[in-house]
Amino acid sequence: MRLRHVEVFQAIMQTGSLSAAAELLCISQPAVSKTLMHAEQQLGFALFERVKGKLYPTPEALLLQKEVGVLFDSLQAVKRLANSLRHRRDRPLRLEATPAVAQAVLPGALSRWRQAFPAHPCSLGTHHTAEMVQRLCLHEADVGFTLRQPDHPSVVVTPLAHGQLTAIAPPGNWPDAELRHDLRIEELDGVPFIGLMDDDPLWAGLAAMLEDRGIAPQVLTTVQTYQLAYDLVALGQGIAVVDPFTAHGRRPGEVQLRALTPPLQVQLYAVHAVDAPLSLPARQLIALIKSSAHEMGLASAAG
């Protein structure tokens, strides 16, 4: 007997009629009749007798029932396992992100992801890139998101979207006409400025460019995250330069935005362990992050 024969046989045994079996299997009654006929032809004996419009199992069918029931239960278990693997219902989707990505990119994407996976558990931790990679390699996380490209043989790195470092200023700081043009880096010389800690790789690149060109902003406050720099700028505490996701991921009108020139590119990456392929929920989230970045006006990576 083929698996389809087993399904039809079991459905008829449970329901007692072809029409009820067809309804249970979500197929047509002629399809049930045809499958039953094929099963009986293959077996060489009848499985059911029709008496006054009702189906009654033959003695041979009753003997088969016990073993078929075990096989059917195993088939149902395979279906449940496949469905579980498809949605990974047995384990949360474990996410890691650097602080800037966790606050600027993931909330909106996760909100949309939740519509597709309303009951799927999910956890989000924030770590710097090196610790994130370690957790991925130890299978303590499923996928990570960072603005710094990891260089590690045990992870797969996928570019998702890119933009460039963006200068932000309190509302009204720049005339409307200037907002249509990029900000020359020389214009940062001497302005009240909010800087970042020296261990931030994006800030390190900007600081090196400023030093090479002899440009010295008036750094009044130094903070650890781009989000805090953004909040201080919104409160009128000075100008800052932040990643494009922080700049474009907040409410319009809170600050003024101008891309820097010469541009300093920033890339958003998804990272996962080489020996841990991404699940369907993880792939769906990555697609939503790329879509969100595009809606921010940033360029999505190809692929």
Secondary structure, 3 states (H helix, E strand, C coil): CCHHHHHHHHHHHHHCCHHHHHHHHCCCHHHHHHHHHHHHHHHCCCCEEEECCEEEECHHHHHHHHHHHHHHHHHHHHHHHHHHHHHCCCCCEEEEECHHHHHHCHHHHHHHHHHHCCCCCEEEEECCHHHHHHHHHCCCCCEEEECCCCCCCCEEEEEEEEEECEEEECCCCCCCCHHHCCEEHHHHCCCEEEEECCCCHHHHHHHHHHHHCCCCCEEEEEECCHHHHHHHHHCCCCEEEECHHHHHCCCCCCCEEEEEECCCEEEEEEEEECCCCCCHHHHHHHHHHHHHHHHCCCEECCC
